[in-house]
Amino acid sequence: MSTEKQVVIVESVKSPGLAALLGCLFGPLGLLYSTGTGAIVMFVVNLVGFVTVIGLFITWPICGLWGYLAAKKHNEKLLAGSK
């Protein structure tokens, strides 16, 4: 008679639309909702982007796209049962 323990990890899904909106409105700070690593990368990229205002017009939409894709990937992993 085997008594194996079953562990259930509960994690909530993330809204890709909200992730994209937060990324577009708040840049790297909004990216924290979907991906911490991406937020750190974009914080560094935006340090260079502040030198030129044009850089910000390029990097903030990238934050929105990255947030959308990261939230979508997170949800797909949850549905697949892996982390």
TAKARA-V79352 format. One record per pair of residues at least 4 apart in sequence whose C-alpha atoms are under 7 Angstrom apart, sorted by the first residue. I is the first residue (numbers start at 1). J is the second residue. D is the distance in Angstrom with one decimal. If there is no record, write none. Layout:
i->{I	I}
j->{J	J}
d->{D	D}
This chain:
i->{13	14	14	15	15	16	16	16	16	17	17	18	19	19	19	19	19	19	19	19	20	20	20	20	20	21	21	22	22	22	22	23	23	23	23	23	23	23	23	24	24	24	24	26	27	27	27	28	28	28	28	28	29	31	31	31	31	31	32	32	34	34	34	35	35	35	36	37	38	39	40	41	42	43	45	46	46	46	49	49	49	50	50	53	54	55	56	58	59	60	61	62	63	64	65	66	67	68	69	70	71	72	73	74	75	76	77	77	77	78	78}
j->{75	71	75	19	71	20	68	71	72	21	68	22	23	31	33	34	64	67	68	71	24	64	65	67	68	25	64	26	30	31	64	27	28	30	31	60	63	64	67	60	61	63	64	30	31	60	63	32	39	42	43	63	39	35	38	39	63	67	36	39	67	70	71	39	67	70	40	41	42	43	44	45	46	47	49	50	56	59	53	55	56	55	56	57	58	59	60	62	63	64	65	66	67	68	69	70	71	72	73	74	75	76	77	78	79	80	81	82	83	82	83}
d->{5.6	5.5	6.6	6.2	6.4	6.1	4.5	5.0	5.7	6.2	6.4	6.0	6.1	6.9	6.4	6.1	6.8	5.0	5.3	6.6	6.1	4.1	5.9	5.2	4.7	6.1	6.3	5.6	4.4	6.7	6.9	4.7	6.4	4.5	5.0	6.7	4.8	3.9	6.0	5.4	5.3	6.2	4.5	4.8	6.5	4.9	5.6	6.7	4.8	5.5	5.6	6.2	6.6	6.1	6.9	5.2	6.3	5.5	5.1	5.5	5.6	5.9	5.3	6.3	7.0	6.4	6.4	6.3	6.1	6.0	6.5	6.3	5.8	6.3	6.3	6.0	6.9	6.9	6.7	4.4	5.4	6.9	6.6	6.9	6.7	6.1	5.9	6.7	6.3	6.5	6.3	5.9	5.9	6.2	6.2	6.0	6.1	6.2	6.1	6.1	6.3	6.3	6.2	6.4	6.3	6.2	6.2	5.5	5.9	6.1	6.6}
